[in-house]
């Protein structure tokens, strides 16, 4: 997936998040979402809120591997994704410059990390299925900007996942299909099976001292 293509889901996500009616929640809605208060809100929206915290965590190891690949440094956009989701990360990836001589960085250990995030994600899906109501959730999407923004942000992060996983696959000289196209779960499974030593994409530098001119 060409990085510039991320501008398409990014623009669509912004438009969908802004357009439409907005019936604000109560003033303490953030506390209710943080504490998973099912007495105040339905479970699908509450679980999605928590999943949008898991998704940036799962993307972080892949962005770490881009430190010497993309300029400017991707760690600031990576950290911002914990607060604004993919809305800053997508345009960063679209316009970041590829380093002409990328040097690999030691990958972060992801096996146990991936297992933990997978367990948390499965738990959130189970909680949503037990406490959620599809009709109520959809009414939130239609009438509340906060839930609508969370919903489109999930799909924006899924688009970012495709881009980063395909780039990671090139470093490992592997085909990850269909994992990049399975939102979040494909990424978590990749973190669990990910190799420890990525392929070095950097071209070998010539050793001038050993270079001799043949006559």
C-alpha positions as CSV (number, residue, x, y, z in Angstrom):
1,X,0.0,0.0,0.0
2,X,1.6,3.3,-1.1
3,X,1.9,5.6,1.8
4,X,0.2,8.5,0.0
5,X,-3.0,6.4,-0.2
6,X,-3.4,6.9,3.5
7,X,-4.6,10.4,2.8
8,X,-7.8,8.9,1.3
9,X,-9.0,7.2,4.5
10,X,-7.7,10.1,6.5
11,X,-9.8,12.7,4.6
12,X,-12.8,10.4,4.8
13,X,-12.4,9.9,8.5
14,X,-12.2,13.6,9.1
15,X,-15.2,14.3,7.0
16,X,-17.3,11.6,8.7
17,X,-16.1,12.7,12.2
18,X,-17.1,16.4,11.6
19,X,-20.3,16.0,9.6
20,X,-23.5,14.9,11.3
21,X,-25.4,15.9,14.4
22,X,-23.8,16.0,17.8
23,X,-25.8,15.3,21.0
24,X,-23.1,15.7,23.7
25,X,-22.8,13.2,26.5
26,X,-22.9,14.3,30.1
27,X,-19.9,16.3,31.5
28,X,-18.5,13.2,33.2
29,X,-18.6,10.9,30.1
30,X,-14.8,10.5,29.9
31,X,-14.7,9.2,33.4
32,X,-17.5,6.8,32.6
33,X,-15.6,5.5,29.5
34,X,-12.4,5.2,31.4
35,X,-14.1,3.1,34.1
36,X,-16.2,1.1,31.7
37,X,-19.4,2.2,33.3
38,X,-22.1,0.1,31.7
39,X,-24.8,1.7,33.8
40,X,-24.2,4.9,31.8
41,X,-23.2,3.7,28.3
42,X,-23.5,0.6,26.3
43,X,-20.6,-1.9,26.0
44,X,-19.6,-1.6,22.3
45,X,-18.8,2.1,22.6
46,X,-17.0,1.5,25.9
47,X,-14.9,-1.4,24.5
48,X,-14.1,0.6,21.4
49,X,-12.7,3.4,23.6
50,X,-10.4,0.9,25.3
51,X,-9.4,-0.8,22.0
52,X,-8.3,2.6,20.6
53,X,-5.8,2.5,23.5
54,X,-4.6,-1.0,22.5
55,X,-4.2,-0.3,18.8
56,X,-1.5,2.4,19.2
57,X,0.4,0.2,21.6
58,X,0.3,-2.6,19.0
59,X,1.5,-0.3,16.3
60,X,4.4,1.2,18.3
61,X,6.9,-1.7,17.7
62,X,6.5,-1.3,14.0
63,X,6.9,2.5,14.2
64,X,10.0,1.9,16.4
65,X,11.5,-0.1,13.5
66,X,11.0,3.0,11.3
67,X,13.2,5.2,13.4
68,X,16.1,5.2,10.9
69,X,13.9,4.5,7.9
70,X,11.6,7.6,7.9
71,X,12.4,11.3,8.5
72,X,11.4,13.1,10.6
73,X,11.5,10.7,13.5
74,X,8.3,8.7,13.8
75,X,8.2,8.4,17.6
76,X,6.5,11.7,18.2
77,X,3.6,10.8,15.8
78,X,3.6,7.4,17.4
79,X,3.1,8.9,20.9
80,X,0.5,11.3,19.6
81,X,-1.6,8.3,18.4
82,X,-2.4,7.5,22.0
83,X,-4.3,10.9,22.2
84,X,-5.5,11.6,18.7
85,X,-5.5,8.1,17.1
86,X,-4.5,8.0,13.5
87,X,-5.5,11.6,12.7
88,X,-1.8,12.8,13.0
89,X,-0.1,9.5,12.2
90,X,-1.7,9.0,8.8
91,X,-0.5,12.3,7.2
92,X,2.9,11.8,8.9
93,X,3.3,8.5,7.1
94,X,2.0,9.9,3.9
95,X,4.5,12.7,3.8
96,X,7.5,11.3,5.7
97,X,10.7,11.1,3.7
98,X,12.3,7.7,3.2
99,X,16.0,7.6,4.2
100,X,18.2,6.8,1.3
101,X,20.5,4.8,3.5
102,X,18.3,3.3,6.2
103,X,20.1,1.5,9.0
104,X,18.3,-1.1,11.1
105,X,17.4,-0.6,14.7
106,X,17.2,-3.4,17.2
107,X,13.5,-4.5,17.2
108,X,11.5,-4.3,20.4
109,X,10.6,-7.7,21.9
110,X,7.0,-8.3,21.0
111,X,6.1,-11.9,21.6
112,X,4.9,-11.6,25.3
113,X,3.7,-8.0,24.5
114,X,1.6,-9.3,21.7
115,X,0.1,-12.1,23.8
116,X,-0.9,-9.6,26.6
117,X,-2.5,-7.3,24.1
118,X,-4.3,-10.2,22.4
119,X,-5.7,-11.3,25.8
120,X,-6.8,-7.8,26.6
121,X,-8.4,-7.3,23.2
122,X,-10.3,-10.6,23.4
123,X,-11.5,-9.6,26.8
124,X,-12.8,-6.3,25.5
125,X,-14.7,-8.0,22.6
126,X,-16.3,-10.5,25.1
127,X,-17.3,-7.6,27.4
128,X,-18.8,-5.8,24.4
129,X,-20.8,-8.8,23.4
130,X,-22.1,-9.3,26.9
131,X,-22.9,-5.6,27.7
132,X,-23.4,-4.0,24.3
133,X,-26.4,-3.3,22.2
134,X,-25.9,-2.8,18.5
135,X,-28.9,-0.5,18.0
136,X,-27.8,1.8,20.9
137,X,-24.3,1.9,19.6
138,X,-25.4,2.8,16.1
139,X,-27.6,5.6,17.5
140,X,-24.4,6.9,19.2
141,X,-22.6,6.8,15.9
142,X,-25.3,8.8,14.2
143,X,-25.9,11.4,16.9
144,X,-22.7,11.7,18.9
145,X,-19.5,13.1,17.5
146,X,-17.3,11.4,20.1
147,X,-18.4,7.9,19.3
148,X,-18.5,8.7,15.6
149,X,-14.9,9.9,15.7
150,X,-13.8,6.8,17.6
151,X,-15.5,4.6,15.0
152,X,-13.8,6.2,12.0
153,X,-10.5,6.3,13.9
154,X,-10.6,2.5,14.3
155,X,-10.8,2.1,10.5
156,X,-8.1,4.7,10.0
157,X,-5.8,2.9,12.3
158,X,-6.6,-0.3,10.4
159,X,-5.4,1.4,7.2
160,X,-2.2,2.5,8.9
161,X,-1.8,-1.1,10.1
162,X,-1.8,-2.3,6.4
163,X,0.9,0.2,5.5
164,X,3.2,-0.5,8.4
165,X,2.8,-4.3,8.3
166,X,3.6,-4.4,4.6
167,X,6.7,-2.3,5.2
168,X,7.7,-4.6,8.1
169,X,7.2,-7.6,5.8
170,X,9.8,-6.2,3.4
171,X,12.3,-5.9,6.2
172,X,11.8,-9.6,7.1
173,X,11.5,-10.7,3.4
174,X,8.2,-12.4,4.3
175,X,4.7,-12.4,3.0
176,X,2.3,-11.6,5.8
177,X,-1.0,-11.9,3.8
178,X,-3.7,-11.9,5.0
179,X,-2.6,-10.6,8.4
180,X,-2.3,-6.9,7.4
181,X,-5.9,-6.9,6.3
182,X,-7.4,-8.3,9.6
183,X,-7.8,-5.2,11.8
184,X,-5.9,-5.4,15.1
185,X,-6.0,-9.2,15.4
186,X,-3.7,-9.6,12.4
187,X,-1.3,-7.1,13.9
188,X,-1.3,-8.8,17.3
189,X,-0.7,-12.2,15.8
190,X,2.2,-10.7,13.8
191,X,3.7,-9.3,17.0
192,X,3.6,-12.8,18.5
193,X,5.4,-14.5,15.7
194,X,7.7,-11.6,14.6
195,X,11.3,-12.3,14.1
196,X,14.0,-10.8,16.3
197,X,16.4,-9.7,13.6
198,X,15.0,-7.7,10.8
199,X,16.3,-7.7,7.3
200,X,18.8,-4.8,6.7
201,X,17.4,-2.8,3.8
202,X,20.5,-0.5,3.9
203,X,22.8,-0.9,0.9
204,X,26.3,-1.9,1.8
205,X,28.7,1.0,2.1
206,X,31.9,0.9,0.0
207,X,35.1,0.6,2.0
208,X,37.2,3.3,0.4
209,X,40.3,2.0,2.1
210,X,40.0,-1.4,0.5
211,X,39.1,0.0,-2.9
212,X,41.8,-0.4,-5.5
213,X,41.9,0.7,-9.0
214,X,42.6,-2.0,-11.5
215,X,44.7,-0.9,-14.5
